[in-house]
């Protein structure tokens, strides 16, 4: 029974560094290959591996056993390509040596990934791993880390947020406003954690697919959503640069910021709803009345929130030393608040009338929504 002492070089150090063609069969050829690699890179761990394989071969020869030695090499592209080359070379070695079992010698955990390939072709009697003593634990840790980082789940949970942080930080560094970078990083991580906690990943993926298909099919909602977003961003910049955060109290500045932002939020909301309603109408060739109360709700939100925050701002600034609650009883507050409530009531009442007039359409909409949620 012939035994093959098989040395494995998965990343082809012998070919790349020593210019040795593989497979390397026979003790003389392996010694020559070892000498060439030693001259090219004396610190390469494959040098230890091939010398250990030669020592095993010599030991078996002294015991008068039928033994042969060979080294097979893969490719610098470790993975599918290198394993395919190793498989071909292994079959060639087995064919030329007529070996019936193998003693495998490798220089680390990476080469042992091909164990299943060898086991599928020939019996393995022993596996001998050769590492420089000082680097054994380090190498194990290195390959374990690589294996973990290759996991798609780990990439999404850990690498993705790190990438976001680096991108946000680099963006603010390039703009020369690094003082805002830390705040932006905290905001980005906060949004990411909210998405993870509430399991919004699928919803965001669906939204991105809708945006992509919207550009391809010419959906109006894609452009109205974009316009709404730009309006909000424009209002944020406009409000920020027109709000004096330095000369007045912070809480007053924040209230003024909110008051100035309310019209932008209302306008953006109305534009976004308009685009969505038009798309749904074009798609189904009929109106979806479930969108009817939304414009009323947004307008009501605008009037009521403006009434509250504008009056709150006046209450804080009317008497600098005290908070004047009497401002909430003036005509301005009551006018805006009552107008918002009336608009909301109009929306609710008219929606109930619309549902009675179009009951069939509403039932069909509900069925379609249910089917979509199941899918």
N, C-alpha and C positions, 0 to 999 in steps of 0.2 A: 504494500500500500504506500503510494507516494505522497509525501507531505510537501505542501507549498508554503514557504515563508513569504507572506505577501505584505509589502510595504505600500501604504497609500499616501499619495500627495494630491489632495483634492483640488488645490488651487494652482497646481503645476509650477512650483518653484524651480524644479529641475529644468523644465523647458524654458521658462522665462529668464532665469538667472544664469544657469549653467549651460544653456543651449543643448541639452541632452534630449534625444528623441526617445519617446516612450511607446510601448512598454519596455522596461529594462529587465532583461531575462539573463540569469546566470550571475554567479558570484563575482567574476572578473568585471563584467559590465557594471555591476552595482558598485564595486569599489572605485572604478574609474569615475562613475557618476558622482559618488560621494566626494572624491578628490576635487572634481571640477566645481561642485557646489560650495565646498569648503573654501576654495580660492575666490569664488565669486561673492559669497556672503557667509563668513565663518559663524555668524550669530544666528543663522536660520535654524529653527527647531527641527526641520526636516532632516538636517544633518545628523542629529541625535537619533532620529527614527531609523534612518537607513543603516547606521552603524550598529544599532541594536539588532536590526533584522539580520545583518551579516554575522553578528555574534551568535545568534540563535542557530543560524545555518551551520556555522563552524562546530558548534556544540553537537548538533545532530550528526554531522559528518564523523566526528570523533567516536560517536556511538554506533557508527556503521549503519545508520538509518538511511533509507531512500528519501532524499530531500532535495528540493530545488528552491531557488530564491528569485523573486521578481518584484519590480516596483512599477505601479501603474499611476499615471498622472492625469488629472482632469483639466480644468480650465480656470483662468482668472475670474471668469464669470461663474462664481460658485452658485450652484443650484441645478436647474434642469439641464443646462448645457454641459456642465462639468460631469454630472452623474451619467449622462448619456455616453460621454466619451469613456468614462471609467467602466461602464458596462461593456462597451465594445472591446476595450483592452483586456478586461478580465476574461472574456470568452476566448480571446486570442491566446492569452497565457495558459488557460486550462487546456486548450486544444494542443498547444505546442509542448507542454510539460506532461500532459496526461495525469495531472495531480488528482487525487481523490479526496483530500481534505486540506484545510487551510489553517495556518497560524497567522492571524492578522496583527500587524504592527502599525500603529498610527502615532502621530505627534500631538493628538488632542481630541477634544470632543467634536470638533467640526468634521474630521475625517470619519468618525464613527457613525455619521448619518447614513453612510452607504452600507451599513451592516445588513439591512434587509435585501439590498441588491446582491450582495455576496452570498447570503444564505439561500437565496432563490436559485443559485447556480451550483453551489458546492457546499459541503459540510464544513463548518467552522469548529475546530478543536479548541482554539484558545484565542483570546483577544489581549494584546499587550499594548498598553498605552505608555508612551514615552514623553515626559515633559521635563523641562528644566525645573529643579525643585523649587527655586525661588518664585517661579511664575505659574505654578500649577493652579493655585487657588485663584490667582488673578485671571487666568485664561478661562477657568470655569465661570467666574462671575461675568466676564466679558460676553461669552456666548449665551449665558442665561439672559442677560440684559438685551442682547440682540433679538433673542427669541421672543421675549416679552414685548419689545417694541414693534415687532412684526405683526402682533395681534391687532386686528382692526378695531376691536372693542377698546383696547388700551389706547390706541391712537386717537380715537374720538374723545375719550374721557380725559386724557392727560396731555397729549401732544397738541391737540386742537386749541385748548385754552392758552397754552404756552405760546403757540403761534400767534393767537389773537393779541396777546399782551405785547409781544415783540413788534407786531405790525403797528399797533396803536402807538407804542412808544417811539418807534422809528418815524412815524408820521409827524408827531409833534416835535421831534428833534429836528427834522428837515425844515419844519416851519419856523424853527427858532423860538418856540414857546414851550420849552421843556417844563416850565413851572406848572403848566396845565396837564402835563403828561400823566402824572400820578393819579390825578382825579379822573382823567379819561380811562386809565387802566382799571381803576376801581369800578367805574360805570360799566365798562365792557364785561368785566368778570361778574358783576352783579346781574347783568342781563343774561349772561350765559348760565349762571346758576339758576335763575328763574326758569329759563327754558328747560333745564334738566329736571328741576323739581316738579314742575307742572306737566312734564312729558309733552312739550310742544314741538318736539323735533319733527314728527310726522306732519303736523299742521303746517309748519314752516316749509317742509319739503313739498307739500301739496301747493302751497302758495307760490313757491318758486317755479313749479311746473306750470301753474296757471299763468304766471308772468311770461314764461318762455313761450307757451302756446299762444298767449295773447299777442305777442309781437309777431308771431308767424301767421296768425289768422286775422290780425287787425282789430282786436277787441278794443272798444273805446275805454273800458275800465282801466286797462293798463296805463293809458295816457292820463286819465283823470286821477288815478292814484298817484302817479308821478307828479302831476301838477299840484295835487293836494299836499304831498310831501314837501315840494319846493316852496309852497306858500307858508307852511309851518316853519321851515328852516329860515325863510326870509323874515318872517315875523320875529323869530327868536333873535336873529342878528339885529334887526331894527330895534326891537324892544331893549335888548341888552345895551346897545350903544346910546339909547335915549333915556336910560335909567341911570341916575347918578347914585352908584352904590357907595361912594366915598363920603359925600357931604351930608347924607342923611342916614337915619337909623336903618340897620339891615332889614328889620321886619317890615318897615314901611316901604323900602325898595323892593322887597319880594312881592308885597301886595300890589304895588304899582306895576311890576313886571307881569303878574297874572292878569291884571285888569287889561293891560295893553295886548296880551296874547289871546284873549277870549274871541275877538272878532276874527282873527286868523284861524283859530280852531273851528269856528262855526262855518266860515267860508270853505275851508278845506273839507270838512265833513259833508257839506251839501254837494260839492263838486264830486267827491268820491261816490256818494250814493246815486247821483245822477248817472254817472258812467256805468255803475253796476246794474241799475234798473234798465238802462237802454240795452246793455248786452243781454240780459235775461229776456227782454222783450223780443230782440232780434233772433235769439236762439229758439225760443218756443213759440214765436209768432202770436203772443198774447201777453197781456200785462200780468205780472205777479203782484197781487195787491198786498202781499205781506210787507212790501217796501213802503206802503203808503204812510204809516205813522212815523217813519224815521226822520223825514225833514222837519216835521212838527216837533219831534223830541229834541232834535239838535238846536232848533231855534229857541225852544223853551229853555234848554240848558244855557244857551247864550244869554238870554234876557235875565234869567234868575241869578246865574253866577255873576253876571256884570252888576246886577243890583246889589248883591251881597258884598263883593270885593270892592266895588267903587265906593259904596257907603262906608265900608270898613276903613278904607284909605282916608276918606274925609273925616271919619271919627278920630283917627289917630293924629291927623294933622290940624284939626280944628283948634284943639288946645294941646300944645306940645307937652304939657306936664301931666295931663290926665286923659283918660279914654272917655269920649263923649258918646254914650249909648243912645242919646237922643237923636242922633243922625239917622237911626233906623226907623224913625217915625216920620221922616220928611216925605214930601210928595215925590221926589225923584226915586227913592227906594220903592215906595208903594207902586208907583207907575210901572217901573221895569218888572217888578216881581209879579204884579197882577197880569201884566201883558204876557209874561212867560207862562203863567198858569193857564190863562185863557187859550193861548196857542196850543198847549198840551191837551187841554180838554177838547178843543176842536179836532185835533188829530185823533184822539181816542174815539170820540163820538162818530166822526165820519168813517173811521175804520170799521166800526161795528155795522154801520149801514152798508158799506161796501161788501163786507162779508156776507150779509144777507142777500144782497143783489147778485153776488158771484160765488155762490157756495160750491159749485162744481169745480171751478178753477182752483179754489183754495184746497179742496180735498185732493185734487190731482197734485198740487204743489207739495202737500204734506206727504203723499205717497212717494213722490220722487225724492224728497229729502230723506225719508226713511230708507229707501233703497240705496241711496248714495252713502248713507252712514254705515249700512251693513257691508257694502263693498269696500 
